Amino acid sequence: MKHKISVFEKTIEKAIKGVLKDFQPKTLFAPAEYVLSLGGKRLRPLLTLMAADLFGKNAEEVINAALAIELFHNFSLVHDDLMDNADLRRGYPTVHKKWSESSAILSGDVLVIEAYKYIARTPARVLPDVLDLFSNTAMEICKGQQYDMDFEQRFDVTEEEYIEMIRLKTAVLIGCALKIGAIIAGASAGDADLLYEFGINIGLAFQLKDDLLDVYGDPETFGKKIGGDILCNKKTFLLIKSLKNVDDEQRKELYKWLTATEYDPVAKIRFVKNIYAGLNLKFVVENLIEKYYLASLNCLSSINVPDDRKKDLIALSENLMYREK
């Protein structure tokens, strides 16, 4: 498994180095190149290659689609960081901090345009289906981001609304990455749909794990400041559960912290983490992650290929569930 994934990762990195290479003017393309150079997990393009491999296709046949997925993902991160006014991404300054807000908007645009150029290189026989899936996913991600921003103004967000938001904002691109690989590889519609659902469940578990790491992770490993979601009043599953389950006195105190314009960041993080601890929410979320993880494995088990071909995806999924960054 490690050898095959290592080969795929090298294929992806080599291909990414050729993206936007020597484009002018540098002032336009340097921020986009910078974002791509920061690396990250390359999870989504890796899944596209692994999906194609599952159905017997070589990486070369899906690499353009994999690049399109990664370019779109990075576009969404650049704009997301700007909207959240985040300082760091993968341990490095975000584009709007290193350059400017205008550069972040424009370099994000560059990345999404380039993504469509790469997805258009999909083999003609499946291009309509792939382009339709890619575009629908892009729209869903925008919807997810809007829900995320809408939630900032609300204290009555439900658990169901949150799960739907992260499905749109995070999980659908993981599902899309897998399904596109399957479509190009010639998988049946049923198998492609099962792989998509596998991705949706992995994506939900992945985002919930991200929420936990933002509170309980090691900042050196995680690459971001711990407690960022708390300071931004992000309506994560943890905060939504807290607002629903605390007693009246704790709720009043929690509202004070959530509505305060001036506060000690360390004290705010400490107070909210104490609320989470009192409700045992780390355990609750870990159980929910396990639920989605098991659902993903159930989808994978139903796909009509030999079980030994699925081992790499199972191992990768397990690594994502127990990751520290």
N, C-alpha and C positions, 0 to 999 in steps of 0.2 A: 504493500500500500504506500509506504513512504517513498519508495523509489519512483513509482508511477506518478504520484502527486508532485514530487520534486521535478520530474521531467515536465509536467504540465506547467508548473510555476515558472520554470525557466523559459518555456515557450511563450508564456504570457508576458513576462518581463522583457524579453527580447522584442516582442511585438510592440509593447507600449513605448519602448525607446524610439521607435520609428514614427510615433504619432506626433503630429505638429512639428516635426523636425525641420529646422531652418526656415520656418514660416516667418514672414515679416508683416508688420513691424514688431520688433521684440517687445515693445511696451504693451502690446495687445496679447501676445502669446506667452510671454514669460510667466505670468501668474498661473495660467492653465498648465504649463509644463511643470511648474513648481508643485502644484497639487498632485499631479500624476507621479512625480518623483518621490513623494513622501511614502509611497508604498502602501502599507496597510495589509490586510489579510488577502486581498485579491480573491475574496470568497466567491463572488458572483461569477466572474469569468472562469474561475476554477470549476464551479459547478456546471457551467455550460459544457466545458471540455469533458468533465466526468459523465455527464448525461449522454453525450455523443458516444463516449467510450462504452457505456453500459449497453448500447445498442450496436456496437461494432464499427463505429466510424472513427477516423483519425482526427487528431486535433486540428490539423491544417484545414480541414473542411468546415470547421466551425469557429476558427480563430477570429474572423472578422465580426461575427455576431458576438463573441465573447468580449471583444474590444468595445463594441457598441454598448454593451451592458455596463462595462466598467467606466466608460466615459460618461454615460448618463448618471451613474451612481455618484461620480465625483462632481458633476454639475450640481446634483441635488445637495451634496454636502457643502459646496461653496455658498450656495444661496441660503441653505439652512443655517450655517454658521453666521452669516450676515444677519438673518432675521433674529437669531438668538443672541447676537452680539458676543459670540464665543471668542475667547482669547487664543485657545489652542486647538489644534487638530493633529492627532497622532504625535503629540508632544512638541509640535512646532507651531509658530504663529500662524493664525488663519490668514487668508488672502486679504480680507478687508483691514486687518491689523498691520500686515506687512506692507501692503500697498495702499489701497483706499476702498471705500464702499463702491465707487464707480467702477474700479478695476474688478471688484468681486462680481458685480452684475455682468459686466462685459465678458469676463473670462468664463463665467458660468454659461453665458450664451454661446461662446466659442465651443465649449465642451459638448453642449447638447446638439449643436449643428454638426460637429464632427461625428457624434454618435450616429446621427441619421445617415451620414455618408457611409459609415462602416456597415450599418444594418442593411443598406441598399445593395451591398455586395453579396448578400445571401444568394445561394443558388436560385435561379429563376423559377424552378418548379415549386418551391415552397415560399417564395418571397411574399406573396399576398397574405398567407397565413401568419408568417413571422412578423411582417410589418404591422398587421392588424393587432397582434398580441403585444408587440413592443409599444405601439401608440396608445392602446388601451391602458397598458401598465403605466405609461408616462402620465396619462391623465389621472389615474387612480392615485399615484404618488402625490400629485398636486392637491388632490382632494384631501389626502391624509395630512399633508402639511397645513392646509387651511383649517381642518378640524383641530389640529394641534394648537394652532394660534387662537382659534375660537375658545378653546378650553382654558386659555390663560385668563379669560375674563369671567370664568364661571367657577362656582364652588359646588355645583350640583352634578358634576360629570359622573356618570354611572360606570361600573366596571365593564358592562357590555359595550358602552360607547368607546371606552378606552381600547378595548381589544379590537374593535372595528377600526379605530384610528391607526393602531400599529400594524394591523393587517394591511391597510392601504399604504401607509408610509414606509414600511420596512419589508413586510412579508411578501407582497406581490412581486417585487423585483427579484427576490430569491426564487419564487415559483416560476417567474418568467424566464430567468436564466436557465433553469433546468428544462423547462418545456421547450424552449427554442432549440436547445441542444438535441432534445428528443425528436422534434419535428424534422430538423435537418438530417438527423440520422435515420429517418424513415420509420420511426416507431408508430405503432397503431394509435389511433385517436384515444382509445381507452387507456393505454399505457402512458401516453403523453399527459393525459389528465391526472392520472394517479401520481405521476412524478411531480406535477404542478402542486397537487395537494400535499405531497410529502414536503415540498418547499415551503408552502404556506405554514404548515405546522412547525417546521424548523425555524422559520422566520419569526413566528410568534414567540417561541421559546428563546430565540436569539435576542430579541428586543427586551424581553422580561429579564434575561440574564444581564443585559446592558444596564437596565434600571438598577439591578442589585449592585453591579460593579460600581456604578456612579456613587453609591452610598457606602459600600463596604469594601471596595477594591483598594489596591495599593496604587497610589498616584504614580509611582515610578514605573510600574508595570502597565497600568491602564492608559497612560499617555495623556490623561486629562486631569484637571483638578477634581478631587473628590468633593461631592456635595454640590456640584454645579446645578443639578436639577432642583435641589432644595432651595438654593439661592434665587433661582429663576421662577420659583413657584410652579414648576412643571407638574401638571396633573398626571403623575405616574400612577401605576397600580397601587404602589405603596401609600401615596398621599390620598388617593381616592378612598382606599380602605380605611385610612385613618379618620378622614372626615366623616365617614359613615359610622364608625364604631367607637370613637372616643366618647367619654361622658360629657355632659354639658359644660362643666368647668374647663376641661381640657380643650373642648372645641372653641370656647371663647378665647383662650390663650393662644390656640393655634391660629385662629383668625387674626389676632393681633400681629403675629409674626408674618402672616401672609399678606397683610395689608400695609404693613409698616414701610415707609419710604426710606427711613434711616434706621440702621441696626448694625450690630456687631455680627459679621458673617459667621465667625466661629461659634458664637452663642446661639445663633439661629440654627446652624447645622446640628449642634449638640442637642438643642431642645427637640427638634424634629426626629432625630435619631432615637432619642429617649422614648418618644411616642411610639415609633416603630417597634422598639424593643419591648415596650409594655404590651403591645398587641401581638407580639411574636410574628411579625409580618415577614421577616426573612424566611422563616420556615414555610409560611403560607405561599409565598411566591415561588420558593424552591419546589414545592409540591405542584404548583401550576405549570412550572417549566417541565417537570417530569411528565405531566399529563399530555402536554403537546408533543414532547419528545416521543412518548409511546405511540401517540396517534400517527406521528410521522413514520415510525417503523411499521405500523400496520398498513399504511398506504404502500410503502416500499415492498412489503412482503407479497402484496397482491399483483405486482408487476410481473408480466409473463416473460421473465428471463431467468436463467439458472441462478440459484441463491449465491453461488460463489462469485458471481459477477457483481453482486450488490455489496460485497464486503467493504470496499473502499468508501462507499457513501455512508455506510453504517459507522465505520471508524471515524470518518470526518465529522459526522453528526455528533458522535460521542465527545469528540475533542471540543466541539463548539459549546456543548452543554457544560463542560467542566473547565472551561477556559478561565484565565485570570486577567484577560485584556480584550 
